[in-house]
Amino acid sequence: DVQLVESGGGLAQPGGSLRLSCAASGFTFSNQHMSWIRQAPGEALQWVAAINRDGTNPNYSDYVKGRFTISRDNDKNTLYLQMSSLKPEDSAVYYCAQDRAGRTRGQGTQVTVS
């Protein structure tokens, strides 16, 4: 079974940084394009960033471009999201996902910026 386990969330101050990780198992991670998505309370899922299976072509939503960096380590089956210059509006549950719509995603990790 596909397992995606996010970690690294928590409380940060505006302007601060956090690094999220996602440990993947149950599929061939290096064959899979991956994404980060998020969901704020009462809001729909929002795509944040994506990266090709070989680590190329990172791309970002306009909400986070220039502040967040997506990366991956295929040897460790791990996806990362480095978040900097955090804003209160970045507060959400963050999920790693196999697709941009989040149909296959982990349980999420809470990020609160306050």
NUVEXZA-320722 format. One record per residue (C-alpha): x, y, z. Coordinates in pm, 1 decimal. Example, Ala and Ser with C-alpha at 12.3 -4.5 7.8 and 13.67 -1.06 7.14 Angstrom:
BEGIN
+----------+----------+----------+
!        u !        v !        w !
+----------+----------+----------+
!   1230.0 !   -450.0 !    780.0 !
!   1367.0 !   -106.0 !    714.0 !
+----------+----------+----------+
***
This chain:
BEGIN
+----------+----------+----------+
!        u !        v !        w !
+----------+----------+----------+
!      0.0 !      0.0 !      0.0 !
!    106.0 !    355.1 !    -68.4 !
!    216.7 !    534.6 !    246.6 !
!    302.7 !    903.2 !    267.0 !
!    399.4 !   1031.8 !    611.4 !
!    452.4 !   1403.7 !    657.2 !
!    645.3 !   1561.9 !    941.6 !
!    808.5 !   1887.8 !   1038.4 !
!    506.8 !   2107.4 !   1088.9 !
!    455.8 !   2328.1 !   1390.3 !
!    425.8 !   2685.6 !   1504.3 !
!    632.5 !   2955.2 !   1336.8 !
!    640.7 !   3332.1 !   1360.6 !
!    570.2 !   3548.2 !   1056.4 !
!    891.1 !   3571.1 !    857.9 !
!   1012.9 !   3243.6 !    999.1 !
!   1098.3 !   2912.6 !    836.8 !
!    999.9 !   2549.5 !    857.6 !
!   1109.8 !   2239.9 !    667.6 !
!    857.8 !   1970.7 !    596.1 !
!    946.7 !   1611.8 !    508.9 !
!    743.9 !   1332.7 !    356.7 !
!    855.8 !    971.8 !    386.6 !
!    720.5 !    759.9 !    103.6 !
!    679.8 !    385.0 !     82.8 !
!    473.9 !    121.5 !    -94.2 !
!    556.3 !    241.6 !   -444.5 !
!    858.5 !    325.9 !   -656.8 !
!    920.2 !    678.8 !   -537.0 !
!   1176.3 !    759.7 !   -805.6 !
!    915.6 !    690.1 !  -1076.6 !
!    660.0 !    929.5 !   -933.6 !
!    618.1 !   1302.1 !   -981.0 !
!    525.9 !   1448.7 !   -642.7 !
!    343.3 !   1749.9 !   -507.4 !
!    275.6 !   1939.4 !   -189.0 !
!    -76.2 !   2064.1 !   -131.1 !
!   -237.3 !   2236.9 !    164.3 !
!   -575.1 !   2296.3 !    318.7 !
!   -669.7 !   2579.5 !    549.3 !
!   -977.3 !   2547.7 !    774.2 !
!  -1294.7 !   2579.9 !    570.6 !
!  -1103.4 !   2601.1 !    246.1 !
!  -1052.1 !   2365.6 !    -46.3 !
!   -729.2 !   2182.1 !   -110.4 !
!   -473.6 !   2412.7 !   -270.1 !
!   -180.9 !   2293.4 !   -476.3 !
!    148.5 !   2440.3 !   -352.4 !
!    440.7 !   2291.4 !   -544.3 !
!    542.2 !   1998.7 !   -762.8 !
!    860.4 !   1831.1 !   -874.7 !
!    944.4 !   1579.2 !  -1142.7 !
!   1041.4 !   1226.1 !  -1050.8 !
!   1409.3 !   1299.0 !  -1116.1 !
!   1409.4 !   1619.9 !   -914.6 !
!   1389.2 !   1852.6 !  -1211.5 !
!   1135.8 !   2121.7 !  -1297.5 !
!   1024.6 !   2238.9 !   -954.6 !
!    720.3 !   2459.9 !   -995.5 !
!    513.1 !   2661.2 !   -753.7 !
!    182.0 !   2830.2 !   -707.1 !
!    191.6 !   3207.6 !   -717.5 !
!    107.6 !   3211.2 !   -346.0 !
!    443.3 !   3061.4 !   -249.5 !
!    676.6 !   3129.1 !   -541.1 !
!   1003.9 !   3276.7 !   -422.2 !
!    946.6 !   3168.2 !    -62.1 !
!    911.2 !   2788.5 !    -74.0 !
!   1145.5 !   2528.8 !   -222.1 !
!   1046.1 !   2174.8 !   -309.4 !
!   1311.1 !   1904.3 !   -334.3 !
!   1348.2 !   1531.0 !   -306.5 !
!   1598.9 !   1260.8 !   -220.9 !
!   1519.0 !    950.4 !   -421.0 !
!   1778.3 !    747.3 !   -231.1 !
!   1587.5 !    819.4 !     89.9 !
!   1238.1 !    807.2 !    -65.2 !
!   1174.5 !   1147.8 !     86.3 !
!   1011.7 !   1467.0 !    -38.5 !
!   1084.7 !   1803.9 !    121.1 !
!    934.8 !   2148.6 !    137.1 !
!   1152.5 !   2430.3 !    269.1 !
!    928.4 !   2718.5 !    368.0 !
!   1070.7 !   3063.0 !    432.8 !
!    930.3 !   3411.6 !    487.9 !
!    620.3 !   3249.5 !    627.9 !
!    297.1 !   3446.4 !    642.8 !
!    -12.7 !   3389.3 !    856.8 !
!   -200.0 !   3294.4 !    540.0 !
!     37.5 !   2998.4 !    498.3 !
!   -127.0 !   2836.8 !    801.5 !
!   -280.8 !   2507.8 !    689.4 !
!   -245.9 !   2132.7 !    696.9 !
!     22.7 !   2041.5 !    446.6 !
!     10.0 !   1715.3 !    255.4 !
!    245.7 !   1544.7 !     20.6 !
!     69.0 !   1382.4 !   -269.2 !
!    122.6 !   1172.9 !   -577.1 !
!    -86.7 !   1412.2 !   -782.2 !
!   -170.0 !   1782.4 !   -784.2 !
!   -532.4 !   1721.0 !   -688.1 !
!   -431.9 !   1534.5 !   -374.9 !
!   -625.8 !   1218.6 !   -453.3 !
!   -343.8 !   1013.2 !   -300.8 !
!   -195.9 !   1200.0 !     -8.9 !
!    -68.2 !   1149.3 !    342.4 !
!   -231.1 !   1237.5 !    673.0 !
!    -82.1 !   1584.0 !    673.0 !
!    117.1 !   1800.7 !    910.2 !
!    -15.3 !   2120.3 !   1066.1 !
!    164.4 !   2447.8 !   1000.7 !
!     58.8 !   2749.4 !   1204.3 !
!    209.6 !   3092.4 !   1143.4 !
!    125.4 !   3336.2 !   1419.3 !
+----------+----------+----------+
***
